[in-house]
Amino acid sequence: MKTEPITHLSTPYDWLDRSLDSIHKANWYRFTQTITSKAGTIATVDGREMLMFASNNYLDLAGDRRLIDAAIAATEMYGTGSTGSRLVTGHLALHEELETAIADLKNTEAALVFSSGYLANLGAIAAIVGARDLILGDEYNHSCLKKGGLLSGAIAIDYQHLNLADLSVKLQQERSKYRRCLITTDSVFSMDGDLAPLREIMDLANQHDCMVLVDEAHGTGVFGDRGGGLTNALDIQQDLIQVGTLSKALGSLGGYVAGSAKLIDFLRNRAATWIYTTGLSPADTGAAIAAINIVKSENTIRQRLWENVGFFKQCLQSIGMQAIAFDSPIIAIEVGDITQTLQMAKHLREHGIFAPAIRPPTVPTPRIRLTLMASHTLEQIQFLMQCIEAC
């Protein structure tokens, strides 16, 4: 008797359709938009020229000719790739130069360069705490801080955003149960633009024998009299672990950890995301060195950036609008629910402004996340304001 072949009506991947459908229904679906121009205040997005108010290129260095020339020179000398991990064939003299420059910028004994800021946080956190330890982190910390905690195996507990009283209570309740404790926080919160109370956090850490890791991704280059970040601006001298990125105000790519010489020596031997990945490319390394030199010596760029922040604040307040914070070049405006926020983003896009909506699950509440650059003109900011007011 002939039997019919068995037809499988489902596959192990059918769950993808259901998951994507759920994402669409929740208005959480995201997609890329192609940029075909050099970084700057004007960008060509999906073939259309638009005013850029969404970039983390705060000092407009990503398109600076000096960084481009430095990247070309590094490529001509070392080639296009580092060819291996830093402990095998990928350690270049250029990497040492960059790490020395970062340590000087951050006023620390040493620094270690990773292939991205995300990898720097994952590697550092997973190396310095483990299953017998505690992590207390701000609930709005960046994903890489949270994922680093999971990777470490430590007990991770969130404290309420910027709430020192809640952090203090959790330290009193939990600290004595664990071998080591690490407090983690962004210095500048990437989606709200507000600042961590770093001095007070350091005081609590000293009282409870805790380490502190601060992610200066959005603070490096922007704060301080020489661009050293919020820790530099607050003149914090205590021992702490500073992590950051080279891809925002510094206009390149890569990440770093800065701190004591002992810490950096330890991470060279225990940070898996540094040990087992290819070293940063020569071009990115050369560009980052050039950016740090500019940031330390040309304070007028930062002054222009902060003048733009102040002007935009005045403009918003003049029409009765508030932002979550005015503490940084990140200005987040909450305009309603997801649908209303998407409508605002669409209105801005129709008028030639690139400022996309940021929605859950990236943030707890939807908002238009605007970022200012040192090179934005007052006329460009005024045009942005006209479009916001009209909407």
Secondary structure, DSSP 8 states (H G I E B T S, - for coil): --------S--TTTHHHHHHHHHHHTT-------B-S-SSSEEEETTEEEEE-S-S-TTS-TT-HHHHHHHHHHHHHH-S---SBTTTT---HHHHHHHHHHHHHHT-SEEEEES-HHHHHHHHHHHH--TT-EEEEETT--HHHHHHHHHHT-EEEEE-TT-HHHHHHHHHHHGGGSS-EEEEEESB-TTT--B--HHHHHHHHHHTT-EEEEE-TTTTTTSSTTS--HHHHTT--S--EEEEESSSTT-S--EEEEE-HHHHHHHHHH-HHHHTSB---HHHHHHHHHHHHHHHH-HHHHHHHHHHHHHHHHHHHHTT---S--SSSEEEE--SSHHHHHHHHHHHHHTTEE--EE-TTTSSS-EEEEE--TT--HHHHHHHHHHHHH-
